[in-house]
Amino acid sequence: MKKAKLLLYILTLFPLLILVFLFSISIGNSESGLKFDFEILLNILTSKVDEIQKAIIFQIRIPRALTAVFAGGGLAVAGAILQAMIRNPLAEPYILGISSGSAFGAVVSIVLIGSFSIATPLSSMLGSILVTILVYVLGKRKGILDINTMLLTGIMIGAFFSALILIIITLSNESIKNFIFWMLGNLSNANLKQSILVAVSVLILTLFSFAHSYRLNLIATGEEIATQLGIDAELTKKIFYFIASILTAIIVSITGIIGFVGLVVPHICRKIFGVDYRILIPTSFFTGAVILMIADIVSRVVLYPAELPVGSITALFGAPFFIYLLKK
């Protein structure tokens, strides 16, 4: 029955994902302004595009859309994992400061090396792992993990690392200051190599999480129940904290900080698809991918020809949603 439900949900969400993806790559500039050029998609299929059009599609638009798909899906999965671990719907990488730690690691790497390199995602991972450990350790009261303390600790640590990033950027040369726009969440600079890195990493970690989603179900019900049913609760929590941190780090190192996707998407999916993580993980991935692509489309068209950081769009909708959850 669960498999039939999951198949039905995927068959519903996947065509929506493809539709939004095609819509995203059809948006472009023209002599008269912004243009939704669906004809160019047909020309690709019939090989009627010239070399310039082909370069625009395959080197700019498709990498950007692919990055949005896997960044949105990965952040949503990371949020769902953290909410299971902490058993609180307010948990997500941005709120817990993991995104800020990842961005701090990425900025340090970029400042030291001078540009994005293979060291950037590695440095970003170290930053996210550092923040995860800090939040986990400082979130304990009398040796017991306190949920409210952990959330407040995450917010404060995130603010601290965001301040460090601004100090580093302010003291750096002009080229580094351009990363302020990136830090607010930006998909425009994503290239094909970066989109492939995000896609492969997110797919592997999402599939692993889906394969072990029964553990997330048990942890979400309570550590005592999980232990009674033969699950090593502490080890499971550490593994999934690590997975959420790595997901966030890889995405942030490419896109900058995109907040609230990991908060909003799992909550929406619970309301629509149910609380079973065997269904919640894949539906969160597809829903997160669709929502971030839509946010990216909005960021490109709302103030055309200027472009807004996609993180500002997700924050505009996510922050009120956070307040709503907090009030409830």
C-alpha positions, 0 to 999 in steps of 0.5 A: 500500500505504501509503495502504491501511494509513493508511486502515485505521488512521484507520478504526480510530482515528476511531471510537474518538476519537468514542466517547471524545469522546461519553463525555467530554461525557456526564460531568456533575454530578447531585443524587446525584453524578457522572453518566454521562448518555448519554441527554442525547446522544440528547436533543440529536439529537432536540432535547429538551434545555432551554436550561440543558442546551444551554448546559452541553453546548455552552458547557462540555462540548463546548469542553472535549472539543474542546480535549482532542482538538486539544491531545492531537493537537497535542502528539503531532505536535509530539513526533513532529516533534522526535523526527525532528529530533533522532533521539531518542525522548526528545525532546518539547516538555515535556522540551526546555523548550518547554512551560515557555517557552510557559507563561512567555510566557503568564503574562507576558502575563496578568500585564501585561494582567490576563486572557487575550487575543489577546496571550496565544498571541502571547506564548506563541509568543515564549516557545516560540521563545526556548526553542527557539533557546536549546536549539538554540544551547546544544545544540551542542558545537564547532559540532555539535549534540549530542543528549545536550547538547541534551536536558540543556539543554532540561531545565535551561532548562525548570526555569529558566523554571518557576522564573521563572513561580513567582516571577512568580505569587508576587509577583503578586496573588491572582487571578494565583495561580489560574493555578498550577492552569492551569499544571499543565495544565487544560482546565476553563476552555476556551471555544468561541473558545479551542477553535476557535483550538486546532483551526484552528491544530493542523489547519493545522500537522498537515496541513502536517507530513503533506504534508511527512512524506517530509522527516521520513522523510529527516531521521530517517534522517540529515542526510547522506542527506537532503542527498544526496537533494536535501533542504536539511537545515538549512532543513527542521529550522528549519521543523519546529522552528518548527512544533513550537514554534508547536503547543506555544505555542498549546496551552500558552497555552490549557491550561497545561503538559501533559507527556509526551503528545508523548513517549509517543504517538509511541513507542506509534505507532511500535511499533504502526503503524511508523516511516514519518512518512506514517503516524506523523503522522496516527496520532499525532494521533488517538492523542494526542487519545484519550489526552488525553481519557481523561486528562481523564476520569480527572482529573474522576472519580478524586477527584470532586467535586475535580478534578485537573490533567490534566497531573498525570495525564499525568505520572503515566504519562509519567514512568515511561515516560520512565525506561523509555526512558532505561534502554533 
